[in-house]
């Protein structure tokens, strides 16, 4: 009997994470929606999944807390036997010019993205290695590829995520595990609320903002059998910005 396609998405309660959760659920996967604080948003994501015939659950843990994360991931694996797909989507912004940036804002962004990557990926990876299969996709950003004033912390975190994912891909390919990165540009989510969108659009060759579903479809493709020979790659979804 074929194992259930269990997908764990960190930061899956809204925005790009929610779209990814919906996309995998529509394809028949059992989706585990991780959230940290906003339980109502996570419940809403799960409601949307179930109302469209999908299946899943929500799971609360802070990806920066190694002890709690390992415990929760361990319980997920105990319940389901295998996490076939991990999407590292959890991330935050705390923008400011570097000279004005507080140490707290630097650490918050770096810890959520990079410490979170380590804390979640390592226990999932152990399970994937035993099963000799799995796919990991981390959500970076165009800010990790090109200069972006006011986002030194965010750019450092996302560039680090890209480099870590590429190195990890080389390490685990022999276990049948693929590791890739999706780097979105300006996407229509709460994260860009308050941004001068009309001005920014002038710098996007396609002259529009991307939709979360456009990112989600690329993530799902990278985790599908159609992408079975793709690993260690960064796929930009940014309308031509980089």
Beta strands, then each sheet from edge to edge (+ up, - down):
strand 1: 6-9
strand 2: 30-35
strand 3: 55-60
strand 4: 85-88
strand 5: 134-139
strand 6: 177-184
strand 7: 234-237
sheet 1: 3+ 2+ 1+ 4+ 5+ 6+ 7+
end
